[in-house]
Amino acid sequence: MQIEEPINVLGEKLEICGTDPETGFYRDGCCNTGPDDHGSHTVCVVMTDEFLAFSKARGNDLSTPVPAFGFPGLKAGDGWCLCAARWHEAFEAGTAPRVRLRATHQGALEHCALSNLKTHGIDLS
């Protein structure tokens, strides 16, 4: 059985989002998704202090380390595969972090408009 190559929101090969810390639902550095990824961790973002505070206020503390799960906690500047619905929520609240479109899986388009992602894109030429 041949596995299809993951595609980004621009219709190209999906690029790596982040390896320090290792990100992605599968912790492979990419925003790959699959049937077990109910949160659709497909949007590659560059973390900001503003977004980390927003997420913590919504009950998802991404900045505090959780050693039991090997999670170091995130800081501004870290690349991370974010749940598409959370990115959309932050977009509507005016706190969405910047997006690496080439590393954002096309599955994100089920939750986020490409035009909105592009307004926050950091890797458009």
CNS distance restraints for C-alpha pairs under 8 A (distance, minus, plus):
assign (resid   5 and name CA) (resid  13 and name CA) 6.97 0.50 0.50
assign (resid   5 and name CA) (resid  14 and name CA) 7.95 0.50 0.50
assign (resid   6 and name CA) (resid  13 and name CA) 6.15 0.50 0.50
assign (resid   6 and name CA) (resid  14 and name CA) 5.50 0.50 0.50
assign (resid   6 and name CA) (resid  32 and name CA) 6.84 0.50 0.50
assign (resid   6 and name CA) (resid 105 and name CA) 7.14 0.50 0.50
assign (resid   7 and name CA) (resid  11 and name CA) 5.74 0.50 0.50
assign (resid   7 and name CA) (resid  12 and name CA) 5.37 0.50 0.50
assign (resid   7 and name CA) (resid  13 and name CA) 4.79 0.50 0.50
assign (resid   7 and name CA) (resid  14 and name CA) 4.89 0.50 0.50
assign (resid   7 and name CA) (resid 105 and name CA) 6.01 0.50 0.50
assign (resid   7 and name CA) (resid 106 and name CA) 5.92 0.50 0.50
assign (resid   8 and name CA) (resid  12 and name CA) 5.46 0.50 0.50
assign (resid   8 and name CA) (resid  13 and name CA) 6.02 0.50 0.50
assign (resid   8 and name CA) (resid  14 and name CA) 4.74 0.50 0.50
assign (resid   8 and name CA) (resid  15 and name CA) 7.70 0.50 0.50
assign (resid   8 and name CA) (resid 101 and name CA) 7.02 0.50 0.50
assign (resid   8 and name CA) (resid 102 and name CA) 5.76 0.50 0.50
assign (resid   8 and name CA) (resid 103 and name CA) 6.22 0.50 0.50
assign (resid   8 and name CA) (resid 104 and name CA) 5.31 0.50 0.50
assign (resid   8 and name CA) (resid 105 and name CA) 4.29 0.50 0.50
assign (resid   8 and name CA) (resid 106 and name CA) 4.67 0.50 0.50
assign (resid   9 and name CA) (resid 101 and name CA) 6.39 0.50 0.50
assign (resid   9 and name CA) (resid 102 and name CA) 7.05 0.50 0.50
assign (resid   9 and name CA) (resid 104 and name CA) 6.09 0.50 0.50
assign (resid   9 and name CA) (resid 105 and name CA) 5.82 0.50 0.50
assign (resid   9 and name CA) (resid 106 and name CA) 4.25 0.50 0.50
assign (resid   9 and name CA) (resid 107 and name CA) 7.80 0.50 0.50
assign (resid   9 and name CA) (resid 108 and name CA) 7.52 0.50 0.50
assign (resid   9 and name CA) (resid 109 and name CA) 7.15 0.50 0.50
assign (resid   9 and name CA) (resid 114 and name CA) 7.27 0.50 0.50
assign (resid  10 and name CA) (resid 101 and name CA) 7.08 0.50 0.50
assign (resid  10 and name CA) (resid 102 and name CA) 6.80 0.50 0.50
assign (resid  10 and name CA) (resid 106 and name CA) 7.67 0.50 0.50
assign (resid  11 and name CA) (resid 106 and name CA) 7.49 0.50 0.50
assign (resid  12 and name CA) (resid 102 and name CA) 7.35 0.50 0.50
assign (resid  13 and name CA) (resid 102 and name CA) 7.72 0.50 0.50
assign (resid  14 and name CA) (resid  30 and name CA) 7.54 0.50 0.50
assign (resid  14 and name CA) (resid  31 and name CA) 7.98 0.50 0.50
assign (resid  14 and name CA) (resid 102 and name CA) 6.07 0.50 0.50
assign (resid  14 and name CA) (resid 103 and name CA) 5.26 0.50 0.50
assign (resid  14 and name CA) (resid 104 and name CA) 6.93 0.50 0.50
assign (resid  14 and name CA) (resid 105 and name CA) 6.44 0.50 0.50
assign (resid  15 and name CA) (resid  30 and name CA) 6.76 0.50 0.50
assign (resid  15 and name CA) (resid 102 and name CA) 5.74 0.50 0.50
assign (resid  15 and name CA) (resid 103 and name CA) 4.43 0.50 0.50
assign (resid  15 and name CA) (resid 104 and name CA) 7.83 0.50 0.50
assign (resid  16 and name CA) (resid  29 and name CA) 5.56 0.50 0.50
assign (resid  16 and name CA) (resid  30 and name CA) 4.71 0.50 0.50
assign (resid  16 and name CA) (resid  31 and name CA) 7.56 0.50 0.50
assign (resid  16 and name CA) (resid 103 and name CA) 5.73 0.50 0.50
assign (resid  17 and name CA) (resid  23 and name CA) 7.18 0.50 0.50
assign (resid  17 and name CA) (resid  24 and name CA) 7.96 0.50 0.50
assign (resid  17 and name CA) (resid  29 and name CA) 5.69 0.50 0.50
assign (resid  17 and name CA) (resid  30 and name CA) 5.19 0.50 0.50
assign (resid  17 and name CA) (resid  31 and name CA) 6.69 0.50 0.50
assign (resid  17 and name CA) (resid  44 and name CA) 5.78 0.50 0.50
assign (resid  17 and name CA) (resid  45 and name CA) 7.89 0.50 0.50
assign (resid  17 and name CA) (resid  79 and name CA) 5.87 0.50 0.50
assign (resid  17 and name CA) (resid  80 and name CA) 6.48 0.50 0.50
assign (resid  17 and name CA) (resid  81 and name CA) 6.96 0.50 0.50
assign (resid  17 and name CA) (resid 100 and name CA) 7.54 0.50 0.50
assign (resid  17 and name CA) (resid 103 and name CA) 5.34 0.50 0.50
assign (resid  17 and name CA) (resid 104 and name CA) 7.81 0.50 0.50
assign (resid  18 and name CA) (resid  22 and name CA) 5.92 0.50 0.50
assign (resid  18 and name CA) (resid  23 and name CA) 5.67 0.50 0.50
assign (resid  18 and name CA) (resid  29 and name CA) 4.98 0.50 0.50
assign (resid  18 and name CA) (resid  30 and name CA) 6.93 0.50 0.50
assign (resid  18 and name CA) (resid  78 and name CA) 7.46 0.50 0.50
assign (resid  18 and name CA) (resid  79 and name CA) 4.90 0.50 0.50
assign (resid  18 and name CA) (resid  80 and name CA) 6.12 0.50 0.50
assign (resid  19 and name CA) (resid  23 and name CA) 6.19 0.50 0.50
assign (resid  19 and name CA) (resid  28 and name CA) 7.73 0.50 0.50
assign (resid  19 and name CA) (resid  29 and name CA) 5.03 0.50 0.50
assign (resid  19 and name CA) (resid  79 and name CA) 7.97 0.50 0.50
assign (resid  20 and name CA) (resid  78 and name CA) 7.62 0.50 0.50
assign (resid  20 and name CA) (resid  79 and name CA) 7.98 0.50 0.50
assign (resid  21 and name CA) (resid  72 and name CA) 7.24 0.50 0.50
assign (resid  21 and name CA) (resid  74 and name CA) 7.96 0.50 0.50
assign (resid  21 and name CA) (resid  78 and name CA) 7.57 0.50 0.50
assign (resid  21 and name CA) (resid  79 and name CA) 7.95 0.50 0.50
assign (resid  22 and name CA) (resid  27 and name CA) 5.55 0.50 0.50
assign (resid  22 and name CA) (resid  28 and name CA) 6.61 0.50 0.50
assign (resid  22 and name CA) (resid  29 and name CA) 5.26 0.50 0.50
assign (resid  23 and name CA) (resid  27 and name CA) 4.89 0.50 0.50
assign (resid  23 and name CA) (resid  28 and name CA) 6.45 0.50 0.50
assign (resid  23 and name CA) (resid  29 and name CA) 4.73 0.50 0.50
assign (resid  23 and name CA) (resid  30 and name CA) 6.58 0.50 0.50
assign (resid  23 and name CA) (resid  31 and name CA) 7.49 0.50 0.50
assign (resid  23 and name CA) (resid  79 and name CA) 7.62 0.50 0.50
assign (resid  23 and name CA) (resid  80 and name CA) 5.54 0.50 0.50
assign (resid  23 and name CA) (resid  81 and name CA) 5.97 0.50 0.50
assign (resid  24 and name CA) (resid  28 and name CA) 6.03 0.50 0.50
assign (resid  24 and name CA) (resid  29 and name CA) 5.58 0.50 0.50
assign (resid  24 and name CA) (resid  30 and name CA) 5.25 0.50 0.50
assign (resid  24 and name CA) (resid  31 and name CA) 4.80 0.50 0.50
assign (resid  24 and name CA) (resid  32 and name CA) 6.52 0.50 0.50
assign (resid  24 and name CA) (resid  41 and name CA) 6.51 0.50 0.50
assign (resid  24 and name CA) (resid  42 and name CA) 7.74 0.50 0.50
assign (resid  24 and name CA) (resid  80 and name CA) 7.10 0.50 0.50
assign (resid  24 and name CA) (resid  81 and name CA) 5.17 0.50 0.50
assign (resid  25 and name CA) (resid  31 and name CA) 6.86 0.50 0.50
assign (resid  25 and name CA) (resid  32 and name CA) 6.85 0.50 0.50
assign (resid  25 and name CA) (resid  33 and name CA) 6.72 0.50 0.50
assign (resid  25 and name CA) (resid  37 and name CA) 6.61 0.50 0.50
assign (resid  25 and name CA) (resid  41 and name CA) 5.99 0.50 0.50
assign (resid  25 and name CA) (resid  81 and name CA) 7.58 0.50 0.50
assign (resid  26 and name CA) (resid  30 and name CA) 7.96 0.50 0.50
assign (resid  26 and name CA) (resid  32 and name CA) 7.19 0.50 0.50
assign (resid  26 and name CA) (resid  33 and name CA) 7.88 0.50 0.50
assign (resid  30 and name CA) (resid  81 and name CA) 7.37 0.50 0.50
assign (resid  30 and name CA) (resid 103 and name CA) 6.95 0.50 0.50
assign (resid  31 and name CA) (resid  41 and name CA) 6.17 0.50 0.50
assign (resid  31 and name CA) (resid  42 and name CA) 4.73 0.50 0.50
assign (resid  31 and name CA) (resid  43 and name CA) 6.69 0.50 0.50
assign (resid  31 and name CA) (resid  44 and name CA) 6.53 0.50 0.50
assign (resid  31 and name CA) (resid  81 and name CA) 5.37 0.50 0.50
assign (resid  31 and name CA) (resid 103 and name CA) 6.73 0.50 0.50
assign (resid  31 and name CA) (resid 104 and name CA) 6.21 0.50 0.50
assign (resid  31 and name CA) (resid 105 and name CA) 5.85 0.50 0.50
assign (resid  32 and name CA) (resid  41 and name CA) 7.53 0.50 0.50
assign (resid  32 and name CA) (resid  42 and name CA) 6.46 0.50 0.50
assign (resid  32 and name CA) (resid 105 and name CA) 6.37 0.50 0.50
assign (resid  33 and name CA) (resid  37 and name CA) 5.83 0.50 0.50
assign (resid  33 and name CA) (resid  40 and name CA) 6.37 0.50 0.50
assign (resid  33 and name CA) (resid  41 and name CA) 6.71 0.50 0.50
assign (resid  33 and name CA) (resid  42 and name CA) 6.61 0.50 0.50
assign (resid  33 and name CA) (resid 105 and name CA) 7.68 0.50 0.50
assign (resid  33 and name CA) (resid 107 and name CA) 7.44 0.50 0.50
assign (resid  37 and name CA) (resid  41 and name CA) 6.95 0.50 0.50
assign (resid  39 and name CA) (resid  83 and name CA) 5.44 0.50 0.50
assign (resid  39 and name CA) (resid  84 and name CA) 7.40 0.50 0.50
assign (resid  39 and name CA) (resid  85 and name CA) 7.67 0.50 0.50
assign (resid  40 and name CA) (resid  82 and name CA) 7.93 0.50 0.50
assign (resid  40 and name CA) (resid  83 and name CA) 5.20 0.50 0.50
assign (resid  40 and name CA) (resid  84 and name CA) 5.86 0.50 0.50
assign (resid  40 and name CA) (resid  85 and name CA) 7.77 0.50 0.50
assign (resid  40 and name CA) (resid 107 and name CA) 7.33 0.50 0.50
assign (resid  40 and name CA) (resid 108 and name CA) 7.02 0.50 0.50
assign (resid  41 and name CA) (resid  81 and name CA) 5.33 0.50 0.50
assign (resid  41 and name CA) (resid  82 and name CA) 4.93 0.50 0.50
assign (resid  41 and name CA) (resid  83 and name CA) 4.08 0.50 0.50
assign (resid  41 and name CA) (resid  84 and name CA) 6.18 0.50 0.50
assign (resid  42 and name CA) (resid  81 and name CA) 5.70 0.50 0.50
assign (resid  42 and name CA) (resid  82 and name CA) 6.12 0.50 0.50
assign (resid  42 and name CA) (resid  83 and name CA) 6.10 0.50 0.50
assign (resid  42 and name CA) (resid  84 and name CA) 5.97 0.50 0.50
assign (resid  42 and name CA) (resid 104 and name CA) 5.67 0.50 0.50
assign (resid  42 and name CA) (resid 105 and name CA) 5.06 0.50 0.50
assign (resid  42 and name CA) (resid 106 and name CA) 7.60 0.50 0.50
assign (resid  42 and name CA) (resid 107 and name CA) 6.41 0.50 0.50
assign (resid  42 and name CA) (resid 108 and name CA) 5.31 0.50 0.50
assign (resid  43 and name CA) (resid  80 and name CA) 7.95 0.50 0.50
assign (resid  43 and name CA) (resid  81 and name CA) 5.29 0.50 0.50
assign (resid  43 and name CA) (resid  82 and name CA) 5.08 0.50 0.50
assign (resid  43 and name CA) (resid  83 and name CA) 6.45 0.50 0.50
assign (resid  43 and name CA) (resid  84 and name CA) 5.68 0.50 0.50
assign (resid  43 and name CA) (resid  87 and name CA) 7.37 0.50 0.50
assign (resid  43 and name CA) (resid  99 and name CA) 7.02 0.50 0.50
assign (resid  43 and name CA) (resid 100 and name CA) 7.85 0.50 0.50
assign (resid  43 and name CA) (resid 101 and name CA) 7.92 0.50 0.50
assign (resid  43 and name CA) (resid 103 and name CA) 7.59 0.50 0.50
assign (resid  43 and name CA) (resid 104 and name CA) 4.69 0.50 0.50
assign (resid  43 and name CA) (resid 105 and name CA) 6.54 0.50 0.50
assign (resid  43 and name CA) (resid 108 and name CA) 6.11 0.50 0.50
assign (resid  44 and name CA) (resid  79 and name CA) 6.69 0.50 0.50
assign (resid  44 and name CA) (resid  80 and name CA) 5.57 0.50 0.50
assign (resid  44 and name CA) (resid  81 and name CA) 4.54 0.50 0.50
assign (resid  44 and name CA) (resid  82 and name CA) 6.20 0.50 0.50
assign (resid  44 and name CA) (resid  99 and name CA) 5.70 0.50 0.50
assign (resid  44 and name CA) (resid 100 and name CA) 5.42 0.50 0.50
assign (resid  44 and name CA) (resid 101 and name CA) 7.08 0.50 0.50
assign (resid  44 and name CA) (resid 103 and name CA) 5.69 0.50 0.50
assign (resid  44 and name CA) (resid 104 and name CA) 4.93 0.50 0.50
assign (resid  44 and name CA) (resid 105 and name CA) 7.99 0.50 0.50
assign (resid  45 and name CA) (resid  79 and name CA) 5.62 0.50 0.50
assign (resid  45 and name CA) (resid  80 and name CA) 5.46 0.50 0.50
assign (resid  45 and name CA) (resid  81 and name CA) 6.39 0.50 0.50
assign (resid  45 and name CA) (resid  82 and name CA) 6.72 0.50 0.50
assign (resid  45 and name CA) (resid  97 and name CA) 6.03 0.50 0.50
assign (resid  45 and name CA) (resid  98 and name CA) 5.53 0.50 0.50
assign (resid  45 and name CA) (resid  99 and name CA) 4.44 0.50 0.50
assign (resid  45 and name CA) (resid 100 and name CA) 5.90 0.50 0.50
assign (resid  46 and name CA) (resid  76 and name CA) 7.24 0.50 0.50
assign (resid  46 and name CA) (resid  77 and name CA) 5.42 0.50 0.50
assign (resid  46 and name CA) (resid  78 and name CA) 5.52 0.50 0.50
assign (resid  46 and name CA) (resid  79 and name CA) 4.63 0.50 0.50
assign (resid  46 and name CA) (resid  80 and name CA) 6.49 0.50 0.50
assign (resid  46 and name CA) (resid  97 and name CA) 6.20 0.50 0.50
assign (resid  46 and name CA) (resid  98 and name CA) 5.63 0.50 0.50
assign (resid  46 and name CA) (resid  99 and name CA) 6.46 0.50 0.50
assign (resid  46 and name CA) (resid 100 and name CA) 7.50 0.50 0.50
assign (resid  47 and name CA) (resid  51 and name CA) 6.75 0.50 0.50
assign (resid  47 and name CA) (resid  52 and name CA) 7.02 0.50 0.50
assign (resid  47 and name CA) (resid  74 and name CA) 7.53 0.50 0.50
assign (resid  47 and name CA) (resid  75 and name CA) 6.51 0.50 0.50
assign (resid  47 and name CA) (resid  76 and name CA) 4.69 0.50 0.50
assign (resid  47 and name CA) (resid  77 and name CA) 5.16 0.50 0.50
assign (resid  47 and name CA) (resid  78 and name CA) 5.32 0.50 0.50
assign (resid  47 and name CA) (resid  79 and name CA) 6.34 0.50 0.50
assign (resid  47 and name CA) (resid  80 and name CA) 7.09 0.50 0.50
assign (resid  47 and name CA) (resid  97 and name CA) 6.05 0.50 0.50
assign (resid  47 and name CA) (resid  98 and name CA) 7.57 0.50 0.50
assign (resid  48 and name CA) (resid  52 and name CA) 6.22 0.50 0.50
assign (resid  48 and name CA) (resid  75 and name CA) 7.14 0.50 0.50
assign (resid  48 and name CA) (resid  76 and name CA) 4.30 0.50 0.50
assign (resid  48 and name CA) (resid  77 and name CA) 6.39 0.50 0.50
assign (resid  48 and name CA) (resid  97 and name CA) 6.21 0.50 0.50
assign (resid  49 and name CA) (resid  53 and name CA) 6.20 0.50 0.50
assign (resid  49 and name CA) (resid  75 and name CA) 7.03 0.50 0.50
assign (resid  49 and name CA) (resid  76 and name CA) 5.40 0.50 0.50
assign (resid  50 and name CA) (resid  54 and name CA) 6.26 0.50 0.50
assign (resid  50 and name CA) (resid  95 and name CA) 6.54 0.50 0.50
assign (resid  51 and name CA) (resid  55 and name CA) 6.04 0.50 0.50
assign (resid  51 and name CA) (resid  90 and name CA) 7.46 0.50 0.50
assign (resid  51 and name CA) (resid  95 and name CA) 5.66 0.50 0.50
assign (resid  51 and name CA) (resid  96 and name CA) 6.33 0.50 0.50
assign (resid  51 and name CA) (resid  97 and name CA) 6.17 0.50 0.50
assign (resid  52 and name CA) (resid  56 and name CA) 6.11 0.50 0.50
assign (resid  52 and name CA) (resid  61 and name CA) 7.34 0.50 0.50
assign (resid  52 and name CA) (resid  62 and name CA) 6.46 0.50 0.50
assign (resid  52 and name CA) (resid  63 and name CA) 6.53 0.50 0.50
assign (resid  52 and name CA) (resid  75 and name CA) 7.77 0.50 0.50
assign (resid  52 and name CA) (resid  76 and name CA) 7.95 0.50 0.50
assign (resid  53 and name CA) (resid  57 and name CA) 6.14 0.50 0.50
assign (resid  54 and name CA) (resid  58 and name CA) 6.39 0.50 0.50
assign (resid  54 and name CA) (resid  90 and name CA) 7.55 0.50 0.50
assign (resid  54 and name CA) (resid  95 and name CA) 7.19 0.50 0.50
assign (resid  55 and name CA) (resid  59 and name CA) 6.50 0.50 0.50
assign (resid  55 and name CA) (resid  60 and name CA) 5.25 0.50 0.50
assign (resid  55 and name CA) (resid  61 and name CA) 6.19 0.50 0.50
assign (resid  55 and name CA) (resid  62 and name CA) 7.20 0.50 0.50
assign (resid  56 and name CA) (resid  60 and name CA) 4.86 0.50 0.50
assign (resid  56 and name CA) (resid  61 and name CA) 4.18 0.50 0.50
assign (resid  56 and name CA) (resid  62 and name CA) 6.80 0.50 0.50
assign (resid  56 and name CA) (resid  63 and name CA) 7.93 0.50 0.50
assign (resid  57 and name CA) (resid  61 and name CA) 7.78 0.50 0.50
assign (resid  62 and name CA) (resid  73 and name CA) 5.77 0.50 0.50
assign (resid  62 and name CA) (resid  74 and name CA) 5.78 0.50 0.50
assign (resid  63 and name CA) (resid  73 and name CA) 4.38 0.50 0.50
assign (resid  63 and name CA) (resid  74 and name CA) 4.56 0.50 0.50
assign (resid  63 and name CA) (resid  75 and name CA) 6.17 0.50 0.50
assign (resid  64 and name CA) (resid  72 and name CA) 7.39 0.50 0.50
assign (resid  64 and name CA) (resid  73 and name CA) 4.71 0.50 0.50
assign (resid  64 and name CA) (resid  74 and name CA) 7.24 0.50 0.50
assign (resid  65 and name CA) (resid  71 and name CA) 5.55 0.50 0.50
assign (resid  65 and name CA) (resid  72 and name CA) 4.43 0.50 0.50
assign (resid  65 and name CA) (resid  73 and name CA) 4.01 0.50 0.50
assign (resid  65 and name CA) (resid  74 and name CA) 7.74 0.50 0.50
assign (resid  66 and name CA) (resid  70 and name CA) 6.37 0.50 0.50
assign (resid  66 and name CA) (resid  71 and name CA) 4.96 0.50 0.50
assign (resid  66 and name CA) (resid  72 and name CA) 6.32 0.50 0.50
assign (resid  66 and name CA) (resid  73 and name CA) 6.92 0.50 0.50
assign (resid  67 and name CA) (resid  71 and name CA) 5.64 0.50 0.50
assign (resid  67 and name CA) (resid  72 and name CA) 6.68 0.50 0.50
assign (resid  74 and name CA) (resid  78 and name CA) 6.39 0.50 0.50
assign (resid  81 and name CA) (resid 104 and name CA) 7.90 0.50 0.50
assign (resid  82 and name CA) (resid  86 and name CA) 7.09 0.50 0.50
assign (resid  82 and name CA) (resid  87 and name CA) 6.72 0.50 0.50
assign (resid  83 and name CA) (resid  87 and name CA) 6.40 0.50 0.50
assign (resid  84 and name CA) (resid  88 and name CA) 6.26 0.50 0.50
assign (resid  84 and name CA) (resid 108 and name CA) 5.50 0.50 0.50
assign (resid  84 and name CA) (resid 111 and name CA) 5.87 0.50 0.50
assign (resid  84 and name CA) (resid 112 and name CA) 6.63 0.50 0.50
assign (resid  85 and name CA) (resid  89 and name CA) 6.12 0.50 0.50
assign (resid  85 and name CA) (resid 111 and name CA) 5.84 0.50 0.50
assign (resid  85 and name CA) (resid 112 and name CA) 7.37 0.50 0.50
assign (resid  86 and name CA) (resid  90 and name CA) 6.15 0.50 0.50
assign (resid  87 and name CA) (resid  91 and name CA) 6.03 0.50 0.50
assign (resid  87 and name CA) (resid  96 and name CA) 5.97 0.50 0.50
assign (resid  87 and name CA) (resid  97 and name CA) 7.67 0.50 0.50
assign (resid  87 and name CA) (resid 112 and name CA) 7.95 0.50 0.50
assign (resid  88 and name CA) (resid  92 and name CA) 6.26 0.50 0.50
assign (resid  88 and name CA) (resid  96 and name CA) 7.50 0.50 0.50
assign (resid  88 and name CA) (resid 111 and name CA) 7.13 0.50 0.50
assign (resid  88 and name CA) (resid 112 and name CA) 5.95 0.50 0.50
assign (resid  89 and name CA) (resid  93 and name CA) 6.35 0.50 0.50
assign (resid  89 and name CA) (resid  96 and name CA) 7.91 0.50 0.50
assign (resid  90 and name CA) (resid  94 and name CA) 6.05 0.50 0.50
assign (resid  90 and name CA) (resid  95 and name CA) 4.99 0.50 0.50
assign (resid  90 and name CA) (resid  96 and name CA) 4.53 0.50 0.50
assign (resid  90 and name CA) (resid  97 and name CA) 7.91 0.50 0.50
assign (resid  91 and name CA) (resid  95 and name CA) 5.85 0.50 0.50
assign (resid  91 and name CA) (resid  96 and name CA) 4.50 0.50 0.50
assign (resid  91 and name CA) (resid 116 and name CA) 7.93 0.50 0.50
assign (resid  92 and name CA) (resid  96 and name CA) 7.90 0.50 0.50
assign (resid  96 and name CA) (resid 120 and name CA) 7.81 0.50 0.50
assign (resid  97 and name CA) (resid 120 and name CA) 7.20 0.50 0.50
assign (resid  98 and name CA) (resid 120 and name CA) 4.83 0.50 0.50
assign (resid  98 and name CA) (resid 121 and name CA) 5.89 0.50 0.50
assign (resid  98 and name CA) (resid 122 and name CA) 6.38 0.50 0.50
assign (resid  99 and name CA) (resid 104 and name CA) 7.61 0.50 0.50
assign (resid  99 and name CA) (resid 117 and name CA) 6.65 0.50 0.50
assign (resid  99 and name CA) (resid 118 and name CA) 7.76 0.50 0.50
assign (resid  99 and name CA) (resid 120 and name CA) 5.54 0.50 0.50
assign (resid  99 and name CA) (resid 121 and name CA) 4.66 0.50 0.50
assign (resid  99 and name CA) (resid 122 and name CA) 5.98 0.50 0.50
assign (resid  99 and name CA) (resid 123 and name CA) 7.96 0.50 0.50
assign (resid 100 and name CA) (resid 104 and name CA) 6.29 0.50 0.50
assign (resid 100 and name CA) (resid 121 and name CA) 5.80 0.50 0.50
assign (resid 100 and name CA) (resid 122 and name CA) 5.70 0.50 0.50
assign (resid 100 and name CA) (resid 123 and name CA) 5.80 0.50 0.50
assign (resid 101 and name CA) (resid 117 and name CA) 7.44 0.50 0.50
assign (resid 101 and name CA) (resid 118 and name CA) 7.39 0.50 0.50
assign (resid 101 and name CA) (resid 121 and name CA) 5.97 0.50 0.50
assign (resid 101 and name CA) (resid 122 and name CA) 7.40 0.50 0.50
assign (resid 101 and name CA) (resid 123 and name CA) 6.41 0.50 0.50
assign (resid 101 and name CA) (resid 124 and name CA) 7.63 0.50 0.50
assign (resid 102 and name CA) (resid 123 and name CA) 7.08 0.50 0.50
assign (resid 104 and name CA) (resid 108 and name CA) 7.08 0.50 0.50
assign (resid 108 and name CA) (resid 112 and name CA) 5.94 0.50 0.50
assign (resid 109 and name CA) (resid 113 and name CA) 5.87 0.50 0.50
assign (resid 109 and name CA) (resid 114 and name CA) 6.44 0.50 0.50
assign (resid 112 and name CA) (resid 116 and name CA) 6.99 0.50 0.50
assign (resid 112 and name CA) (resid 117 and name CA) 7.02 0.50 0.50
assign (resid 113 and name CA) (resid 117 and name CA) 6.46 0.50 0.50
assign (resid 114 and name CA) (resid 118 and name CA) 6.03 0.50 0.50
assign (resid 115 and name CA) (resid 119 and name CA) 6.39 0.50 0.50
assign (resid 116 and name CA) (resid 120 and name CA) 6.93 0.50 0.50
assign (resid 117 and name CA) (resid 121 and name CA) 6.08 0.50 0.50
assign (resid 118 and name CA) (resid 124 and name CA) 7.96 0.50 0.50
